[in-house]
């Protein structure tokens, strides 16, 4: 189903909306949170101050917990706003579909994993700084950054598609609101995460 949502999102959403366990879908939320952690590490030059063995376990744990929390908070807010406006949408299907919309970020997380194995801590540097250290690290960091951006845009499109699937009449506005909520909460995490490694 995770790959199906990237190729045939409506079919995947129709299947996911009524299925039982959400545990596997929450893994997608965790992956999205870990990706946000890795991007934050690179943007704040954590690779210059901490060895991989110290920083990675903490950022993976924090990122996974954050991703699941972020997903639940966004779904809860969107469901609450919809219910108050008289266009009720159940929280559970909304939660499932928003989780499924995070699928492209698993691909970006895979690229980060490969990059970390190849170049190590240099990947937690901004590409402009990494290329000064070693050109190969800088190029790989740039490719990973582009992959991450594409994954985020892809997920944003899937969030809009998921909302439109649940509520075709007012899906565009709610979809834009959901994307904005994800962006706002991600920015908050981005601002706060450096305090873990001061």
C-alpha positions, 0 to 999 in steps of 0.5 A, spaced: 500 500 500 505 504 501 508 504 494 501 504 491 499 511 494 505 514 490 502 511 483 495 510 485 493 515 491 485 514 490 485 507 490 490 506 496 486 511 500 479 508 498 483 501 501 486 505 507 480 508 509 476 502 512 482 498 514 483 496 521 490 497 524 493 503 523 500 501 526 503 500 520 501 507 517 503 510 523 510 508 521 510 512 516 508 518 520 515 516 524 519 516 518 516 523 516 519 525 523 525 522 523 526 525 516 525 532 519 530 530 525 535 529 519 534 535 515 534 539 522 541 536 524 544 538 517 541 545 517 544 546 524 551 543 522 550 538 528 555 534 524 561 539 526 559 538 533 557 531 535 559 524 533 554 520 529 554 514 535 551 520 539 547 524 535 543 519 531 540 514 536 537 521 539 535 524 533 531 518 530 528 517 537 525 524 538 524 524 530 519 518 530 516 520 536 515 527 533 512 524 527 507 520 530 505 526 534 505 531 529 500 526 524 495 526 530 495 533 532 494 535 525 489 530 523 485 532 530 485 539 528 483 538 521 477 534 524 475 538 529 475 544 524 471 540 519 466 538 525 465 545 527 463 547 520 458 542 520 462 538 514 463 532 519 469 528 517 471 522 522 478 523 525 480 515 524 479 515 516 482 522 516 488 520 520 489 514 516 489 517 510 494 523 512 499 518 515 499 514 508 500 521 504 507 521 508 509 515 504 514 519 499 518 521 505 520 514 506 524 514 499 527 520 502 529 517 508 532 511 504 536 516 501 539 519 507 540 512 510 544 511 504 548 517 504 550 517 512 553 510 510 557 513 504 559 519 507 558 519 515 557 525 519 558 530 513 551 529 511 549 532 517 552 539 514 549 544 510 551 542 502 554 549 502 559 547 508 559 539 506 562 541 499 568 545 502 570 539 506 569 534 501 566 535 494 563 528 494 560 529 500 557 536 498 554 533 491 551 527 495 548 532 500 545 536 495 542 530 491 539 528 498 537 535 499 533 535 492 530 528 494 527 531 500 524 537 497 521 533 492 518 528 497 515 533 501 512 536 495 509 530 493 507 528 500 503 535 500 500 533 494 498 527 497 495 530 503 491 535 498 488 528 494 487 525 501 482 531 503 479 531 497 477 524 497 474 524 504 470 531 502 470 532 495 466 539 495 470 543 500 477 538 499 481 544 496 481 549 502 481 543 507 487 540 504 491 547 503 489 548 511 492 541 512 499 542 508 499 549 512 499 545 519 504 540 517 509 546 515 507 550 521 509 544 526 515 542 522 517 549 522 516 549 530 520 542 530 526 545 526 526 551 531 526 547 537 530 541 535 537 545 536 536 545 543 537 538 544 545 539 542 547 545 545 
